[in-house]
């Protein structure tokens, strides 16, 4: 049996005396899309950074069987560069040949017409799509997305959802931190609830309606 692409075992993280979360355990196989939900301040972004290797867990371990692509709250782009230059810079950092890959990503994320424009002139939605393209420039096996639908209009959100779904079909393992579960539900294979410093799940979605998951989430918030 192949190893999971991502596995966290009994992971905890604290900052000083503040415990953010404890004993988080999850695994992601190729093609899995985990929707991670929870209230503001629950530690979702911190957990994503631990999974990405940007933060060390206080206890526990994380195993990664593939490269990481990360879309964080900040775009990690450069306003003085064009969209194409931003992607070319990221490609060089990863040692990736730029031939064809950048054109492909600009086209897939609907940015081809603005490839030569400095991103200082981009809308917030365009910056978000560019951040996703940047995270994909090295074709990672594991994709970690923090609120990927933020700042996107309906067409932009549809493009991003289609890209995530296509990546899952190609065997990528994906974690999506989201407050828009109703939008992610159609492509997610499992859901985890980070509430009160603990992770409930992940559990398969199995075609359950988004309303059922939302009801459980509200129940967990209420302590039920």
N, CA, C and O of each residue as an XYZ file, in Angstrom:
896
protein
N       0.850     -1.206      0.000
C       0.000      0.000      0.000
C       0.880      1.248      0.000
O       1.854      1.322      0.749
N       0.540      2.228     -0.836
C       1.297      3.466     -0.875
C       1.100      4.271      0.407
O       0.041      4.223      1.034
N       2.150      5.017      0.784
C       2.028      5.885      1.948
C       1.143      7.073      1.600
O       1.085      7.491      0.443
N       0.444      7.624      2.613
C      -0.316      8.850      2.361
C       0.622      9.981      1.955
O       1.798      9.985      2.318
N       0.097     10.930      1.207
C       0.911     12.072      0.822
C       1.185     12.994      2.000
O       2.221     13.657      2.054
N       0.251     13.032      2.942
C       0.402     13.893      4.112
C      -0.141     13.170      5.330
O      -1.243     12.623      5.286
N       0.619     13.160      6.417
C       0.178     12.491      7.642
C       0.652     13.289      8.848
O       1.848     13.538      9.005
N      -0.279     13.684      9.691
C       0.027     14.346     10.958
C      -0.399     13.414     12.089
O      -1.511     12.887     12.083
N       0.491     13.216     13.057
C       0.220     12.288     14.152
C       0.360     13.014     15.480
O       1.449     13.455     15.846
N      -0.761     13.136     16.204
C      -0.777     13.713     17.555
C      -0.054     15.063     17.597
O       0.757     15.317     18.488
N      -0.358     15.914     16.633
C       0.320     17.205     16.529
C      -0.338     18.226     17.457
O      -1.558     18.382     17.475
N       0.501     18.911     18.221
C       0.064     20.012     19.062
C       0.940     21.224     18.781
O       2.082     21.098     18.339
N       0.386     22.393     19.046
C       1.156     23.611     18.873
C       0.743     24.624     19.932
O      -0.444     24.868     20.148
N       1.729     25.203     20.582
C       1.483     26.272     21.539
C       2.413     27.431     21.243
O       3.482     27.254     20.660
N       1.995     28.616     21.650
C       2.831     29.799     21.631
C       2.946     30.283     23.068
O       1.988     30.811     23.632
N       4.109     30.104     23.652
C       4.259     30.434     25.067
C       3.359     29.555     25.914
O       3.436     28.328     25.853
N       2.510     30.187     26.700
C       1.578     29.431     27.542
C       0.250     29.163     26.847
O      -0.619     28.488     27.400
N       0.093     29.682     25.652
C      -1.195     29.526     24.954
C      -1.178     28.282     24.078
O      -0.383     28.174     23.144
N      -2.062     27.353     24.391
C      -2.213     26.143     23.589
C      -3.162     26.443     22.442
O      -4.309     26.830     22.667
N      -2.683     26.264     21.194
C      -3.512     26.566     20.021
C      -4.390     25.373     19.684
O      -5.603     25.513     19.528
N      -3.776     24.195     19.571
C      -4.526     22.960     19.349
C      -3.692     21.804     19.877
O      -2.484     21.929     20.076
N      -4.362     20.671     20.102
C      -3.692     19.506     20.686
C      -4.107     18.237     19.958
O      -5.250     18.094     19.526
N      -3.146     17.313     19.831
C      -3.412     15.936     19.408
C      -4.173     15.846     18.081
O      -5.111     15.061     17.941
N      -3.754     16.657     17.121
C      -4.361     16.616     15.789
C      -3.745     15.461     14.999
O      -2.526     15.380     14.842
N      -4.594     14.585     14.514
C      -4.160     13.456     13.697
C      -4.991     13.429     12.419
O      -6.221     13.462     12.466
N      -4.314     13.369     11.288
C      -5.014     13.277     10.006
C      -4.076     12.680      8.972
O      -2.854     12.770      9.091
N      -4.667     12.072      7.960
C      -3.908     11.576      6.814
C      -4.644     11.956      5.541
O      -5.874     12.013      5.511
N      -3.881     12.213      4.499
C      -4.468     12.511      3.190
C      -3.830     11.619      2.147
O      -2.612     11.599      1.976
N      -4.673     10.888      1.461
C      -4.256     10.033      0.360
C      -4.338     10.819     -0.951
O      -4.973     11.873     -1.000
N      -3.706     10.319     -2.002
C      -3.838     10.974     -3.299
C      -5.316     11.137     -3.694
O      -6.112     10.206     -3.575
N      -5.652     12.327     -4.160
C      -7.012     12.594     -4.605
C      -7.957     13.075     -3.528
O      -9.113     13.376     -3.824
N      -7.504     13.157     -2.282
C      -8.380     13.611     -1.199
C      -8.372     15.132     -1.094
O      -7.340     15.779     -1.269
N      -9.540     15.683     -0.805
C      -9.697     17.111     -0.563
C     -10.340     17.271      0.813
O     -11.519     16.968      0.993
N      -9.566     17.742      1.769
C     -10.052     17.942      3.132
C     -10.461     19.396      3.318
O      -9.640     20.300      3.165
N     -11.736     19.623      3.650
C     -12.206     20.948      4.024
C     -12.040     21.098      5.533
O     -12.582     20.306      6.303
N     -11.299     22.103      5.946
C     -11.033     22.342      7.364
C     -11.794     23.586      7.794
O     -11.518     24.691      7.327
N     -12.762     23.392      8.697
C     -13.616     24.503      9.124
C     -13.427     24.742     10.614
O     -12.979     23.863     11.351
N     -13.778     25.947     11.038
C     -13.666     26.302     12.450
C     -13.812     27.802     12.604
O     -13.683     28.537     11.625
N     -14.075     28.267     13.805
C     -14.264     29.705     14.021
C     -12.958     30.472     13.892
O     -11.878     29.880     13.887
N     -13.062     31.784     13.787
C     -11.868     32.622     13.796
C     -11.094     32.392     15.088
O     -11.682     32.303     16.166
N      -9.774     32.297     14.972
C      -8.943     32.094     16.148
C      -8.825     30.658     16.600
O      -8.220     30.385     17.636
N      -9.404     29.712     15.829
C      -9.360     28.308     16.240
C      -8.008     27.664     15.986
O      -7.708     26.610     16.547
N      -7.180     28.292     15.137
C      -5.868     27.733     14.854
C      -5.751     27.094     13.490
O      -4.784     26.379     13.227
N      -6.715     27.335     12.611
C      -6.688     26.702     11.288
C      -5.455     27.119     10.493
O      -4.774     26.281      9.903
N      -5.173     28.426     10.483
C      -4.008     28.912      9.746
C      -2.715     28.388     10.372
O      -1.781     28.024      9.657
N      -2.659     28.349     11.701
C      -1.474     27.804     12.376
C      -1.282     26.336     12.012
O      -0.160     25.902     11.751
N      -2.373     25.571     11.993
C      -2.270     24.162     11.617
C      -1.777     24.030     10.182
O      -0.954     23.163      9.889
N      -2.266     24.875      9.291
C      -1.823     24.823      7.906
C      -0.323     25.098      7.815
O       0.379     24.449      7.039
N       0.167     26.043      8.594
C       1.601     26.369      8.583
C       2.429     25.218      9.147
O       3.544     24.970      8.689
N       1.887     24.517     10.136
C       2.584     23.341     10.662
C       2.626     22.240      9.599
O       3.663     21.608      9.396
N       1.505     22.016      8.927
C       1.471     20.995      7.877
C       2.428     21.336      6.741
O       3.013     20.446      6.124
N       2.585     22.632      6.470
C       3.474     23.069      5.389
C       4.944     23.002      5.779
O       5.817     23.044      4.911
N       5.225     22.900      7.069
C       6.608     22.892      7.527
C       7.151     24.266      7.848
O       8.348     24.408      8.100
N       6.293     25.299      7.847
C       6.732     26.639      8.193
C       6.838     26.821      9.701
O       7.588     27.677     10.170
N       6.105     26.036     10.452
C       6.184     26.006     11.917
C       6.436     24.572     12.359
O       5.879     23.631     11.792
N       7.273     24.412     13.368
C       7.461     23.096     13.943
C       6.341     22.811     14.937
O       5.952     23.703     15.691
N       5.817     21.594     14.955
C       4.834     21.263     16.002
C       5.508     21.249     17.365
O       6.676     20.880     17.488
N       4.767     21.652     18.384
C       5.300     21.570     19.743
C       5.482     20.119     20.141
O       6.489     19.755     20.749
N       4.512     19.298     19.801
C       4.623     17.849     19.961
C       4.029     17.185     18.733
O       3.293     17.813     17.971
N       4.347     15.924     18.545
C       3.823     15.179     17.414
C       4.718     15.304     16.187
O       5.807     15.876     16.248
N       4.239     14.757     15.075
C       5.055     14.717     13.864
C       4.182     14.881     12.627
O       2.997     14.548     12.621
N       4.814     15.409     11.575
C       4.164     15.553     10.269
C       5.068     14.912      9.219
O       6.261     15.208      9.151
N       4.493     14.036      8.407
C       5.228     13.412      7.306
C       4.618     13.882      5.986
O       3.401     13.899      5.803
N       5.509     14.260      5.079
C       5.082     14.743      3.759
C       5.735     13.880      2.698
O       6.956     13.724      2.684
N       4.943     13.328      1.825
C       5.451     12.485      0.754
C       5.244     13.200     -0.579
O       4.583     12.696     -1.487
N       5.833     14.388     -0.660
C       5.668     15.207     -1.850
C       5.980     16.647     -1.537
O       6.098     17.027     -0.372
N       6.117     17.463     -2.588
C       6.365     18.885     -2.390
C       5.071     19.595     -2.013
O       3.971     19.112     -2.283
N       5.234     20.764     -1.376
C       4.106     21.535     -0.863
C       3.865     22.763     -1.724
O       4.804     23.458     -2.112
N       2.602     23.022     -2.019
C       2.174     24.289     -2.585
C       1.269     24.966     -1.575
O       0.301     24.362     -1.112
N       1.565     26.208     -1.225
C       0.839     26.900     -0.159
C       0.249     28.204     -0.667
O       0.939     29.018     -1.280
N      -1.033     28.390     -0.402
C      -1.679     29.686     -0.590
C      -2.047     30.202      0.787
O      -2.951     29.677      1.436
N      -1.342     31.233      1.230
C      -1.528     31.780      2.570
C      -2.439     33.002      2.508
O      -2.935     33.370      1.443
N      -2.652     33.631      3.680
C      -3.446     34.860      3.711
C      -2.789     35.952      2.879
O      -3.470     36.741      2.223
N      -1.461     35.991      2.910
C      -0.732     36.980      2.129
C      -0.325     36.354      0.800
O       0.002     35.169      0.738
N      -0.349     37.151     -0.255
C      -0.129     36.613     -1.592
C       1.308     36.172     -1.826
O       1.558     35.331     -2.690
N       2.254     36.718     -1.079
C       3.685     36.437     -1.247
C       4.172     36.819     -2.643
O       5.152     36.269     -3.147
N       3.468     37.771     -3.257
C       3.872     38.276     -4.555
C       4.595     39.604     -4.428
O       4.755     40.140     -3.331
N       5.029     40.127     -5.568
C       5.796     41.366     -5.604
C       5.090     42.354     -6.519
O       4.961     42.119     -7.720
N       4.627     43.474     -5.934
C       3.833     44.442     -6.674
C       4.578     45.054     -7.854
O       3.963     45.410     -8.859
N       5.900     45.180     -7.738
C       6.670     45.833     -8.793
C       6.884     44.934    -10.011
O       7.327     45.402    -11.060
N       6.574     43.655     -9.872
C       6.746     42.701    -10.965
C       5.418     42.460    -11.676
O       4.351     42.647    -11.092
N       5.490     42.051    -12.916
C       4.292     41.637    -13.633
C       3.851     40.260    -13.140
O       4.568     39.585    -12.402
N       2.669     39.870    -13.560
C       2.185     38.538    -13.184
C       3.145     37.466    -13.702
O       3.483     36.527    -12.981
N       3.578     37.609    -14.942
C       4.497     36.636    -15.522
C       5.822     36.619    -14.759
O       6.371     35.548    -14.497
N       6.332     37.780    -14.406
C       7.593     37.858    -13.676
C       7.468     37.240    -12.291
O       8.403     36.593    -11.819
N       6.335     37.427    -11.637
C       6.109     36.797    -10.341
C       6.183     35.278    -10.452
O       6.819     34.618     -9.631
N       5.533     34.735    -11.467
C       5.548     33.286    -11.648
C       6.931     32.789    -12.058
O       7.362     31.721    -11.624
N       7.625     33.559    -12.890
C       8.970     33.161    -13.303
C       9.918     33.142    -12.109
O      10.760     32.251    -11.994
N       9.784     34.113    -11.231
C      10.628     34.157    -10.030
C      10.363     32.940     -9.155
O      11.299     32.301     -8.672
N       9.080     32.617     -8.949
C       8.741     31.440     -8.142
C       9.276     30.170     -8.795
O       9.769     29.274     -8.110
N       9.177     30.096    -10.125
C       9.680     28.911    -10.834
C      11.178     28.748    -10.622
O      11.658     27.635    -10.406
N      11.916     29.846    -10.683
C      13.370     29.760    -10.483
C      13.695     29.315     -9.070
O      14.643     28.556     -8.866
N      12.925     29.773     -8.090
C      13.163     29.347     -6.714
C      13.025     27.835     -6.570
O      13.735     27.214     -5.778
N      12.118     27.251     -7.332
C      11.886     25.806     -7.274
C      12.743     25.035     -8.272
O      12.700     23.805     -8.310
N      13.514     25.747     -9.071
C      14.322     25.065    -10.069
C      13.502     24.457    -11.184
O      13.862     23.419    -11.737
N      12.394     25.108    -11.514
C      11.465     24.582    -12.518
C      11.694     25.286    -13.846
O      11.881     26.503    -13.882
N      11.679     24.540    -14.922
C      11.756     25.132    -16.249
C      10.513     25.977    -16.494
O       9.393     25.537    -16.235
N      10.715     27.188    -16.993
C       9.593     28.089    -17.205
C       8.849     27.797    -18.509
O       7.739     28.293    -18.705
N       9.421     27.026    -19.376
C       8.870     26.815    -20.714
C       7.455     26.242    -20.653
O       7.251     25.109    -20.218
N       6.496     27.029    -21.087
C       5.120     26.556    -21.190
C       4.347     26.563    -19.893
O       3.135     26.777    -19.907
N       5.004     26.339    -18.776
C       4.300     26.200    -17.501
C       3.616     27.499    -17.092
O       2.478     27.486    -16.622
N       4.307     28.614    -17.270
C       3.745     29.893    -16.850
C       2.553     30.268    -17.724
O       1.524     30.715    -17.218
N       2.693     30.085    -19.032
C       1.565     30.365    -19.933
C       0.358     29.512    -19.565
O      -0.775     29.993    -19.569
N       0.604     28.246    -19.249
C      -0.471     27.341    -18.886
C      -1.208     27.825    -17.646
O      -2.438     27.819    -17.607
N      -0.452     28.246    -16.628
C      -1.073     28.678    -15.377
C      -1.806     30.003    -15.543
O      -2.906     30.177    -15.017
N      -1.204     30.927    -16.267
C      -1.893     32.197    -16.516
C      -3.213     31.965    -17.232
O      -4.223     32.589    -16.907
N      -3.201     31.072    -18.199
C      -4.424     30.772    -18.933
C      -5.454     30.085    -18.043
O      -6.630     30.447    -18.057
N      -5.013     29.092    -17.266
C      -5.964     28.321    -16.466
C      -6.606     29.154    -15.380
O      -7.763     28.925    -15.026
N      -5.874     30.121    -14.843
C      -6.421     30.980    -13.789
C      -7.024     32.262    -14.347
O      -7.337     33.179    -13.587
N      -7.190     32.336    -15.660
C      -7.868     33.473    -16.282
C      -7.093     34.768    -16.227
O      -7.688     35.840    -16.117
N      -5.758     34.689    -16.301
C      -4.928     35.885    -16.175
C      -4.090     36.169    -17.414
O      -3.226     37.045    -17.385
N      -4.329     35.450    -18.491
C      -3.482     35.602    -19.680
C      -3.439     37.037    -20.187
O      -2.383     37.518    -20.597
N      -4.573     37.722    -20.164
C      -4.630     39.090    -20.701
C      -3.820     40.074    -19.870
O      -3.473     41.157    -20.340
N      -3.519     39.691    -18.628
C      -2.823     40.607    -17.718
C      -1.436     40.103    -17.331
O      -0.866     40.535    -16.329
N      -0.902     39.190    -18.129
C       0.383     38.604    -17.793
C       1.517     39.598    -17.749
O       2.469     39.414    -16.991
N       1.436     40.665    -18.557
C       2.513     41.648    -18.615
C       2.213     42.888    -17.772
O       2.934     43.883    -17.851
N       1.158     42.831    -16.971
C       0.800     43.964    -16.117
C       1.435     43.803    -14.743
O       1.461     42.706    -14.185
N       1.947     44.903    -14.201
C       2.456     44.867    -12.832
C       1.307     44.593    -11.871
O       0.208     45.128    -12.018
N       1.585     43.754    -10.895
C       0.492     43.314    -10.028
C       0.046     44.391     -9.049
O      -0.963     44.215     -8.367
N       0.774     45.502     -8.962
C       0.308     46.632     -8.152
C      -1.032     47.145     -8.662
O      -1.800     47.743     -7.908
N      -1.315     46.912     -9.947
C      -2.572     47.370    -10.551
C      -3.661     46.305    -10.509
O      -4.769     46.539    -10.992
N      -3.368     45.152     -9.947
C      -4.337     44.058     -9.914
C      -5.420     44.302     -8.867
O      -5.181     44.936     -7.840
N      -6.607     43.789     -9.148
C      -7.656     43.740     -8.130
C      -7.303     42.659     -7.111
O      -6.412     41.843     -7.348
N      -8.000     42.657     -5.982
C      -7.730     41.651     -4.949
C      -8.049     40.243     -5.455
O      -7.371     39.281     -5.096
N      -9.076     40.129     -6.284
C      -9.407     38.823     -6.844
C      -8.339     38.321     -7.787
O      -8.022     37.131     -7.792
N      -7.776     39.220     -8.594
C      -6.705     38.830     -9.506
C      -5.459     38.417     -8.730
O      -4.777     37.462     -9.103
N      -5.165     39.137     -7.655
C      -4.022     38.775     -6.814
C      -4.222     37.390     -6.210
O      -3.278     36.606     -6.110
N      -5.465     37.094     -5.804
C      -5.745     35.783     -5.238
C      -5.522     34.679     -6.274
O      -4.937     33.643     -5.959
N      -5.978     34.892     -7.485
C      -5.775     33.882     -8.535
C      -4.295     33.731     -8.879
O      -3.829     32.627     -9.161
N      -3.557     34.843     -8.857
C      -2.119     34.773     -9.111
C      -1.414     33.995     -7.992
O      -0.481     33.239     -8.259
N      -1.852     34.176     -6.750
C      -1.263     33.442     -5.628
C      -1.463     31.939     -5.805
O      -0.578     31.145     -5.487
N      -2.629     31.558     -6.315
C      -2.885     30.132     -6.553
C      -1.991     29.624     -7.680
O      -1.430     28.532     -7.585
N      -1.857     30.410     -8.746
C      -0.955     30.017     -9.832
C       0.470     29.871     -9.321
O       1.175     28.938     -9.705
N       0.890     30.768     -8.476
C       2.248     30.721     -7.913
C       2.454     29.451     -7.094
O       3.524     28.844     -7.141
N       1.440     29.053     -6.350
C       1.554     27.841     -5.533
C       1.631     26.581     -6.388
O       2.084     25.534     -5.926
N       1.186     26.690     -7.636
C       1.149     25.524     -8.522
C       2.312     25.469     -9.498
O       2.404     24.533    -10.291
N       3.207     26.459     -9.455
C       4.215     26.578    -10.493
C       5.148     25.374    -10.527
O       5.685     25.048    -11.586
N       5.355     24.704     -9.391
C       6.253     23.541     -9.343
C       5.477     22.228     -9.324
O       6.040     21.172     -9.034
N       4.176     22.299     -9.636
C       3.322     21.109     -9.705
C       3.421     20.267     -8.428
O       3.840     19.111     -8.484
N       3.041     20.835     -7.282
C       3.225     20.136     -5.998
C       2.294     18.946     -5.851
O       1.219     18.902     -6.448
N       2.722     17.991     -5.052
C       1.870     16.840     -4.757
C       0.873     17.122     -3.659
O      -0.151     16.445     -3.558
N       1.162     18.130     -2.821
C       0.310     18.496     -1.691
C       0.011     19.985     -1.808
O       0.922     20.798     -1.962
N      -1.260     20.336     -1.733
C      -1.665     21.734     -1.859
C      -2.417     22.144     -0.598
O      -3.391     21.500     -0.208
N      -1.955     23.221      0.034
C      -2.551     23.743      1.260
C      -3.083     25.139      0.975
O      -2.323     26.045      0.635
N      -4.395     25.306      1.114
C      -5.067     26.536      0.692
C      -5.781     27.189      1.866
O      -6.648     26.581      2.493
N      -5.414     28.425      2.157
C      -6.048     29.176      3.241
C      -7.038     30.163      2.640
O      -6.646     31.189      2.083
N      -8.324     29.846      2.758
C      -9.419     30.675      2.235
C      -9.192     31.033      0.757
O      -9.096     32.213      0.419
N      -9.105     30.030     -0.121
C      -8.780     30.306     -1.525
C      -9.850     31.071     -2.281
O      -9.563     31.627     -3.340
N     -11.086     31.118     -1.767
C     -12.156     31.810     -2.481
C     -12.317     33.260     -2.041
O     -13.173     33.974     -2.562
N     -11.500     33.700     -1.084
C     -11.585     35.088     -0.635
C     -11.350     36.054     -1.789
O     -10.473     35.844     -2.628
N     -12.143     37.107     -1.814
C     -11.994     38.221     -2.765
C     -12.350     37.862     -4.204
O     -12.130     38.664     -5.111
N     -12.897     36.670     -4.424
C     -13.209     36.245     -5.784
C     -14.680     36.485     -6.105
O     -15.557     36.249     -5.274
N     -14.934     36.960     -7.329
C     -16.308     37.028     -7.793
C     -16.749     35.626     -8.208
O     -15.967     34.677     -8.143
N     -17.993     35.504     -8.631
C     -18.536     34.188     -8.953
C     -17.748     33.473    -10.044
O     -17.410     32.303     -9.867
N     -17.440     34.127    -11.167
C     -16.652     33.428    -12.192
C     -15.267     33.030    -11.696
O     -14.789     31.936    -11.999
N     -14.619     33.916    -10.933
C     -13.307     33.592    -10.406
C     -13.341     32.425     -9.449
O     -12.456     31.570     -9.471
N     -14.374     32.382     -8.597
C     -14.514     31.271     -7.653
C     -14.738     29.955     -8.397
O     -14.195     28.921     -8.010
N     -15.531     29.996     -9.457
C     -15.774     28.783    -10.235
C     -14.489     28.262    -10.866
O     -14.254     27.054    -10.899
N     -13.665     29.164    -11.362
C     -12.386     28.751    -11.948
C     -11.522     28.064    -10.898
O     -10.944     27.010    -11.164
N     -11.430     28.647     -9.717
C     -10.582     28.082     -8.654
C     -11.124     26.730     -8.210
O     -10.347     25.799     -8.001
N     -12.429     26.604     -8.062
C     -13.013     25.315     -7.673
C     -12.727     24.251     -8.732
O     -12.422     23.106     -8.397
N     -12.823     24.622     -9.996
C     -12.517     23.677    -11.071
C     -11.055     23.244    -11.027
O     -10.749     22.070    -11.235
N     -10.154     24.183    -10.756
C      -8.727     23.859    -10.669
C      -8.470     22.896     -9.520
O      -7.729     21.926     -9.679
N      -9.078     23.153     -8.359
C      -8.901     22.254     -7.215
C      -9.404     20.857     -7.553
O      -8.747     19.861     -7.253
N     -10.568     20.794     -8.177
C     -11.150     19.498     -8.545
C     -10.257     18.755     -9.538
O     -10.066     17.545     -9.415
N      -9.716     19.465    -10.510
C      -8.819     18.846    -11.490
C      -7.554     18.314    -10.822
O      -7.075     17.233    -11.167
N      -7.018     19.067     -9.874
C      -5.812     18.631     -9.170
C      -6.086     17.364     -8.360
O      -5.254     16.458     -8.312
N      -7.249     17.309     -7.730
C      -7.611     16.097     -6.980
C      -7.716     14.904     -7.920
O      -7.259     13.810     -7.586
N      -8.311     15.102     -9.085
C      -8.427     14.014    -10.062
C      -7.057     13.532    -10.526
O      -6.898     12.375    -10.915
N      -6.077     14.418    -10.485
C      -4.711     14.055    -10.869
C      -3.920     13.471     -9.693
O      -2.717     13.235     -9.810
N      -4.588     13.239     -8.572
C      -3.943     12.559     -7.464
C      -3.253     13.437     -6.454
O      -2.457     12.946     -5.653
N      -3.538     14.737     -6.469
C      -2.956     15.615     -5.459
C      -3.753     15.514     -4.158
O      -4.953     15.238     -4.177
N      -3.081     15.736     -3.041
C      -3.746     15.804     -1.737
C      -3.908     17.272     -1.374
O      -2.955     18.044     -1.471
N      -5.112     17.663     -0.954
C      -5.431     19.080     -0.814
C      -6.133     19.331      0.516
O      -7.064     18.615      0.887
N      -5.671     20.361      1.228
C      -6.348     20.844      2.430
C      -6.841     22.252      2.153
O      -6.071     23.115      1.732
N      -8.123     22.483      2.389
C      -8.726     23.800      2.153
C      -9.287     24.323      3.462
O     -10.283     23.805      3.967
N      -8.651     25.351      4.015
C      -9.223     26.076      5.147
C     -10.278     27.026      4.596
O      -9.997     27.810      3.690
N     -11.487     26.958      5.138
C     -12.556     27.753      4.532
C     -13.641     28.129      5.522
O     -13.960     27.375      6.441
N     -14.204     29.317      5.315
C     -15.460     29.722      5.941
C     -16.610     29.612      4.944
O     -17.747     29.965      5.258
N     -16.313     29.124      3.748
C     -17.328     29.005      2.698
C     -17.526     27.535      2.359
O     -17.382     27.128      1.205
N     -17.858     26.738      3.378
C     -17.945     25.302      3.170
C     -18.993     24.952      2.120
O     -18.823     23.986      1.376
N     -20.064     25.718      2.051
C     -21.113     25.400      1.090
C     -20.568     25.385     -0.336
O     -21.048     24.629     -1.181
N     -19.550     26.234     -0.606
C     -18.950     26.258     -1.935
C     -17.974     25.095     -2.138
O     -17.878     24.535     -3.230
N     -17.258     24.746     -1.077
C     -16.229     23.702     -1.167
C     -16.845     22.305     -1.121
O     -16.237     21.341     -1.586
N     -18.053     22.195     -0.560
C     -18.650     20.883     -0.301
C     -18.731     20.013     -1.553
O     -18.590     18.793     -1.472
N     -18.957     20.631     -2.700
C     -19.147     19.852     -3.924
C     -17.886     19.123     -4.361
O     -17.968     18.121     -5.071
N     -16.716     19.612     -3.947
C     -15.470     18.978     -4.392
C     -14.701     18.327     -3.250
O     -13.749     17.589     -3.500
N     -15.092     18.584     -1.999
C     -14.377     18.014     -0.851
C     -14.748     16.545     -0.665
O     -15.885     16.141     -0.911
N     -13.773     15.755     -0.227
C     -14.026     14.345      0.074
C     -14.178     14.101      1.570
O     -14.725     13.079      1.982
N     -13.689     15.049      2.393
C     -13.802     14.898      3.842
C     -13.832     16.271      4.488
O     -13.484     17.275      3.867
N     -14.253     16.299      5.743
C     -14.332     17.561      6.477
C     -13.797     17.344      7.889
O     -14.056     16.316      8.515
N     -13.052     18.322      8.374
C     -12.567     18.315      9.747
C     -12.986     19.595     10.435
O     -12.975     20.666      9.828
N     -13.358     19.490     11.706
C     -13.849     20.635     12.474
C     -12.816     20.963     13.548
O     -12.619     20.177     14.474
N     -12.159     22.109     13.436
C     -11.199     22.532     14.448
C     -11.909     23.493     15.390
O     -12.123     24.663     15.072
N     -12.265     22.974     16.544
C     -13.077     23.727     17.512
C     -12.515     23.473     18.901
O     -12.275     22.327     19.282
N     -12.303     24.550     19.660
C     -11.870     24.398     21.038
C     -10.524     23.722     21.204
O     -10.281     23.050     22.206
N      -9.643     23.900     20.219
C      -8.307     23.333     20.310
C      -8.200     21.880     19.924
O      -7.131     21.283     20.053
N      -9.299     21.290     19.446
C      -9.286     19.879     19.054
C      -9.849     19.737     17.641
O     -10.679     20.531     17.200
N      -9.375     18.707     16.949
C      -9.883     18.415     15.614
C     -10.886     17.277     15.696
O     -10.541     16.166     16.097
N     -12.119     17.553     15.318
C     -13.159     16.534     15.198
C     -13.133     16.020     13.773
O     -13.338     16.787     12.833
N     -12.884     14.740     13.604
C     -12.712     14.183     12.274
C     -11.224     14.071     11.973
O     -10.415     13.968     12.895
N     -10.849     14.089     10.684
C     -11.706     14.239      9.504
C     -12.643     13.046      9.304
O     -12.346     11.914      9.686
N     -13.782     13.353      8.691
C     -14.760     12.326      8.386
C     -15.210     12.482      6.940
O     -15.283     13.600      6.430
N     -15.511     11.370      6.277
C     -15.935     11.463      4.878
C     -17.209     12.278      4.731
O     -18.082     12.258      5.599
N     -17.298     12.986      3.636
C     -18.520     13.742      3.352
C     -19.575     12.822      2.763
O     -20.747     12.907      3.129
N     -19.168     11.944      1.855
C     -20.068     10.927      1.314
C     -21.371     11.508      0.784
O     -22.444     10.937      0.980
N     -21.267     12.638      0.117
C     -22.447     13.196     -0.521
C     -23.430     13.874      0.422
O     -24.516     14.270     -0.001
N     -23.065     14.012      1.695
C     -23.976     14.690      2.613
C     -24.146     16.157      2.214
O     -23.212     16.798      1.733
N     -25.336     16.661      2.421
C     -25.607     18.047      2.088
C     -24.792     18.971      2.977
O     -24.500     18.653      4.130
N     -24.429     20.126      2.420
C     -23.672     21.104      3.192
C     -24.419     21.510      4.460
O     -23.796     21.845      5.467
N     -25.754     21.481      4.415
C     -26.532     21.869      5.585
C     -26.302     20.913      6.749
O     -26.315     21.334      7.906
N     -26.092     19.625      6.454
C     -25.850     18.644      7.516
C     -24.520     18.931      8.202
O     -24.424     18.900      9.429
N     -23.494     19.212      7.397
C     -22.187     19.538      7.957
C     -22.261     20.844      8.752
O     -21.686     20.945      9.835
N     -22.958     21.828      8.222
C     -23.091     23.104      8.925
C     -23.790     22.926     10.256
O     -23.430     23.573     11.240
N     -24.797     22.045     10.298
C     -25.512     21.787     11.552
C     -24.567     21.179     12.594
O     -24.585     21.580     13.758
N     -23.741     20.213     12.176
C     -22.789     19.614     13.112
C     -21.795     20.652     13.595
O     -21.457     20.682     14.779
N     -21.328     21.493     12.708
C     -20.384     22.533     13.063
C     -20.974     23.456     14.123
O     -20.314     23.768     15.114
N     -22.229     23.898     13.915
C     -22.871     24.775     14.887
C     -23.056     24.063     16.221
O     -22.948     24.679     17.281
N     -23.336     22.765     16.166
C     -23.488     21.994     17.396
C     -22.176     21.922     18.164
O     -22.163     22.041     19.389
N     -21.084     21.730     17.455
C     -19.774     21.673     18.118
C     -19.426     23.027     18.736
O     -18.870     23.082     19.833
N     -19.749     24.114     18.042
C     -19.488     25.440     18.577
C     -20.273     25.680     19.867
O     -19.803     26.341     20.793
N     -21.471     25.126     19.894
C     -22.324     25.295     21.060
C     -21.972     24.332     22.190
O     -22.550     24.399     23.275
N     -21.015     23.434     21.929
C     -20.619     22.496     22.961
C     -21.467     21.252     22.996
O     -21.432     20.498     23.969
N     -22.251     21.023     21.915
C     -23.135     19.858     21.878
C     -22.495     18.640     21.279
O     -23.131     17.590     21.189
